[in-house]
Structure formats: structure tokens, C-alpha cells
């Protein structure tokens, strides 16, 4: 369901973001119109983040461990409960060590753990005194990335503390919990070769500490840098085929690539695109993965049967990279893909990279 929602939202969102950014590059627009465009773009970026968090949380398949920013994942999890925190008078205190490296973990599973601990703390504080403070601290402890989630709720007795990680044990009512949340959290953390512990006294709150192993090459982790505004200068004029069932996406891509002086043909119907390939050659193909009647992967198979020289000249486009088999297929075949919604400048970079690989 999450993948379907993402696809249905990200396709129109690609047009909203793309065309608003193209308009923002014009120098003949009044200042009030430019201000309105900024509002549109800002709102669109908020939707992008919401969909991304939904997809991360919805990944319930086999663990897919990747290099990730724990602080970003915690912030995304907190956003799920943002409205509740405001209405429940709960203050969030972040004490992050921003010098910590990224770690290797499954983002969906780790977010389940964070969300469970956060909701438990929230419910305990609301029940105790209708509000409170939730403090999240990160630090390095020996060779571990340590996350402490502390609340100022009612705490727990030694008897309860000894049982909380047992399956089906709960202090909540019959309709409020299953008693599986903390046992699942324990299983996930153990699967990541980490530990999870709790410190608590009655009437003195509770603190859960998660320790996750740092990578052996922890000093080599990604640094976030803003994307360059446009592609590296490339004077080559390419012939490009665009196949996407969404007409506005075809228009957007054609506009961006046309401004780059490339020759572009676009098709909303993959069958018609295949017929065109029988008589016309292209330097590059931009191909949507999810299309009615024929998927992008099916199109790709039929295309390379007709034109085997195009096998390494495809950039796939998708609005929901949530299926592990799809990601694995992309990695195994070394195919490029761009995730919707994308910025025009991102599209330019992908195109530049693809054309340079061909030239090389």
C-alpha cells in the first residue's frame, strides 16, 4: 500500500517541483510571483519528506542494511509524532553528537525500534502528568554508537523492569498494547549485533539505551553537500527517448533536455515507443518502471531484444524504490536509476554522467 501511495503521489509531485523550479529560473517574473513559487516549492518538499518517511517505515521485508545517518532517522521518526507532541505538551530535547559517523543498519527496522520507544515514553508521560520532556542523546561509547531515549514519566518498579522485554508482557490495558513492541525491538537490535538496556526507578522516569556497532571504516562516511545547480558542461547533442505514462513528466523532461540542446522524443504508450525503436536509434533512454500494460523492466527486455546496443544506455525512473528485488536487480545489472520526484538539476547530472560513460 505504501509503495502504491508513493507512486501515485510522486508522479504528480515530480511535475509540481520540476515546473515550479523551471519557472523560478526565469528573470521576467514579478517578485510576488517568485514568492508564490517559493511557497509552492517549499510545500512540495514537505510532501517529499512525508512520503520518504512513510516508505522507510513501511519496509517490512528482509533486512536491507545500508549506510545511514542515525540522527536523520531519529528526526524522521519524531516527525511521525510531531502533532501529538504539540497537543500533548511534550517537549523534545535533542542532545546529538554531530561528529559521530554513519552506521550500517536497516532503516525500516531501526525506525520501528525508535518509534516503539518514543510512543511508549509519550503514553507514559501523558498518563502520569499530561505532558513531559523526552530527551534523546547520542554519543560514542567505546566502539558503539549509543542512543539514549529518556522520559520523565512514572518510571517502573524493579519487578516490571525485569519483565519488559518478555514477549506479551505489557502494563497497558487489553486494547492498548500487545506486549510485543519491546521484544521485537530487542530482536532487531540483537540482529544488528547491538544491545538495548533500560534504567528506571519508580516515579523517576525511564531511560532506554541502544548501542549499535560502528563500522570498522567509520571515518569514511558520506558528507551531505548540496547538489550543484546544473550539469558539468557537455557540448554533445544526444538523441534521447523518454517513456513514461504520465504526460506531464514527459513534458518536463523534454523541456529540461531541450534547454540542454538535446533531441528528445517522448511516448506515454510503451507499445508505441517499441514500434518507434524499430526504425529509430537513440543515444539514451529514460524509462519509467511502473506503467500500465507494460512495466519498465518488461519494456527493457523487449527493447534490448530489438536494440541490444541500448542495454547500457538506460536511466530508469521510479516513484517507489521499496521492493528489495527491484533494488537488487538494479545493482546486479549496474543500471542507473533516478527516484521521483527529482529536481531538473538532478536530471541534468544523471544525463551528464550517462553520456560521459558512453564517451569514455
N, C-alpha and C positions, 0 to 999 in steps of 0.2 A: 504494500500500500504506500509506504514511504517513497519507494522508487517511482511509482506512478504519479504521486503528488509532485515530486521533484521535477519529473519530466514535463508535466502539464504547466508548472509554474515557470521553470527555467527557460522554456521555449519563448513565451511572450516576453519574459524578462530580458532575454537577450536583445530583442528589438528595442525595448524601452531604454535600456542602458546604452546600447550601441548608437541609436539615432540621437539620443539626448547629448551624447558626447560628441557626435559629429556636428550637431548644431552649435555646441559650445565652442567649437574651433572657428566659427565664423566671426568676423570682425565688424560686421554691419548690423549686429543685433543691438537693440536698446538695452540699457543697463537693467531695467526691470524684467525684461525677458530673460537675460542671463541669470538674474537672481532666481527666477522661477525654475529655470533649467537646473540650477544647483539644488533646489528643493526636490525636484523630481529624481535627480541622480542620488541624492542622499537617501531618500526614501527607498529607492531601488536597492541600494547597497544594504540597507537594513533587512530587506526581504532575502537577499542573497545569504546573509548570515543566518537568518532563521531557518532557511531550507538546509543549509550546510549542517547546522546543529541537529536538525531532525534526522538527516541521513546518517550522521555519525552515531547518534543514539540508537537508530533502528537496526544497525548492523548486528544481527543475532546469529550469524553463521560461524563457520570455523574461525578461530583466532587468526587475524591478519595483522601481524606485528609490523610496525613501521616506525621510523624515527619521528618523534613528535615533541611538541612544546607542551610540557605539563601545565604551565601557567595559563596558556591559551585554552587548554582543555578544561581546566577548573573554571575559568571565567565563562566559557561557553555553557558549562553545567549550571553555574549560578544564574545565568540568564534565563534558564528554564523556569526558575522560581522567582524571577525578579518582581513580578507583580505581587506575588504572595508576600514577599519580604516587605514591600512597601505597605500593604494593607494590614500586615500582622505586626508592624512596629518592630521589625528585626533588623538590626544594623550589621552590615558585613564589614569586617576588618581584614584587610589583606596585608600580610607581612611576608612578602616574597623576597627571596634572594635571587635577583635577576641575573646574577652571574653564573647560575647553575646551567649545565649543559642540557641538551635534549636527551631523551632516553628512547629505547626501543620497547614498544608496547602496543597492544591492540587498543586503539582509541575508543571503540564502542564498548568494550568490556570495562576498560578503566573508567569510562564515564558512568557506567552502571554503578560501580563502586562509589564514586564521588556522590552521585545523585542519591543513592540509598542513605549514605551517612548524613548528607545535608538535610534530606527530608525528615529523617529520624530526629535530628537536632532541632529542626524547625518545629515539629509537632510537640516535642518535649518542652520547649521554651514557651510555646503558646499555651500549653496546658498548665504550666507552672505559674507563669505570671504575665500571660498575654503579650509576649514580646521578649526581646533579649538581644544578646550580642553573639554573633558567630564569627570566630576568629580562625583564619586559615593561614598557616605558617609553613614556609618551605625552607629547607636548609640541607646542607650536605653532612651526612653522618658516616664517617669512615668512607666506604665505597658505595654508599647508598644515597639515593635521592629521597629525602624524608619529607612527608606531608603530614602536618598535624591539623586536625579539624576539631576545634574546641567550642563547646557551647556553655552558657551559664544557666542551664536548665536545672532540673531537680536532682540530677545525678542518679546513682543507683547503689543499692546495698552490695556487700561482698557476695552474697548468695546469688543475686541476679547477675552480677558481673561475671561470675564463673560459668553461667549458662548461655550467655547471649549469642555465642557463635554456634550453638547446637541447632540443628535443623528443627523447625517447627516450634521452637521456643519463642514466645512473644509475651510482652507485658501489655499489649494492646487488646482492645475488645475483639470479639469474633468477626466483626465486619470491617475492622481497621487494619488488619495485617495477617500475613500467613506464617510469619516466623521463618521465612526462607531468605530474606534480604541479606542478613549478615553472614549466614552460612555460605551463600553464593558469593558474597564479597570475599570471604576467606578463601574460597576455592579459586577465584580469579587471581587474587594476589599470589597465592602459592604457585599457580600455573606460570606466573611471571617471575618465579624464584625470589619472591619478596616476603615480607612479613606484615601482619596487621595486629595491633595490640590496642588495649583500652586502659585508660586510667580514670578512675572515678570514685567519688565518695558521695554518700547520701547528702543531698542539699548543697553540693559543691560543683555541680556540673559534670561534664564528661569530655574526655579528650581521646580521640582515636588517632593513632599514629600508623601511617603506612610507610614502609621502607621498600623502595624499588632499586634494583641494582643499576649502577651507572654503567654505560658502555665502556669497554676497555679502551676505545679510542674516543673517549668522551670529549676531549678537547677539540675534536673535529666535528662540529655540529653546525647546521645551517644558520646563517645570519640573514635576517629579513632585510631586504633592500627594496626600495620602490622600483617598479618596472620602468624602464626607460620610455620616454614618451613616444618614440617611433622606432622603426626598424633601422638596422645598420644599412647604410647607403648601398644599394644594389641596383645597377643600371640595366640589369637584364629584364627584358619583357617576356613574360611567360604566358602560355595558353593554359587556362585553368577551368576545370569543370566543377560545378557546385551542385550537389544533390541533397536536397532537404525538402521534406513535405510541407514545411512552414514557409509560405511565400515571403513573409516579412524578413525572415532570416536570409533567404536568397537575395532579397533586395539589399539588405545591409551589407552582406559580404561582397556583392557585386559593386556596391558604391565604394567600399573601402579599397578593394583591389583595383577598381577603375581609377581611383585617385592615385594609385601607385603605378598607373600606366600599364597594367596587365590586361590581357584579353580574357574576358570572363563569359562563360555560358552557364546558365543555371536551369535546373529542372526540379519541379515539385513531384514529378512522377518518375520513380526509378526505372520503370519499364521503358519509357521514352528515352531516358538517359542511356540505357543499354543499347537501344537502337541507334542512337547518335554515335556511340562508340564504334559501331561497325564501319563508319565512314570517316570518322574524325579522330585525330590523335591529340593528346594533351600532355603538357609537362607535369601537371599536378592535379589531383582530385581531392576536393573537400567533401566528405561523405558523412551524413547523419547516420547514427547507429540504429535509432528507433524510428521506423517508418511503417505506415500501414501497408499491408500487402506483401512487402518485401523488406526484411531487415537490412541494415547496412552491411552486416557480415555476409548475408546471402548475396547481396549486390557485389560485394568484393570478390566472392568466389567466382561468380559468373563473369565479372569484369576481367579478372586475370586469365580466365579461360579464353576470352576473346583477345585480350591485350596483355600478354604476360609481362611485357616491358613496364607496365604500370604497377607491378607488385610492390615496389618500394617507394611509390610516389603518391601515397595517400595520407591525408590527415583526417582522422575520424573526429566527429563532433558528437558529444553526448551530454545530456542533462542529468544523468543519474549513474555515475560510476560506483554503484553499490554492490554489484554482483561480482563475487570473487573470481568466478570462472571467466568473466569478461576481462577483468584486470589481468588475470594470468595469461589469457590469450594475447593481450596487447604486449605483455612483457616477453612472452615466448617468441612472438613474431617480430618483435622490435618495431612495432608500428607506432607512429606518432598519434597522439590524441589531444584534443583541446576540450575542456569542460565548459559547458554553457552554465550561466551566462558569461560571456567573455567581453573584454574591452577591445575596441578596434586596435589599440596599440599592441595588445597581446596577440591578436590575429596576425598583425604585421610581423611580429617576432617569429612566430611559428613558420610563417611563409618564408621569411628570410633564411631561417635555419634549414628548412626543407630544400630550398633552391641552392643553398651553399653546399649541402651534402651532395646534391646531384652534380654540381660543378666540380666538387672535389673528387 
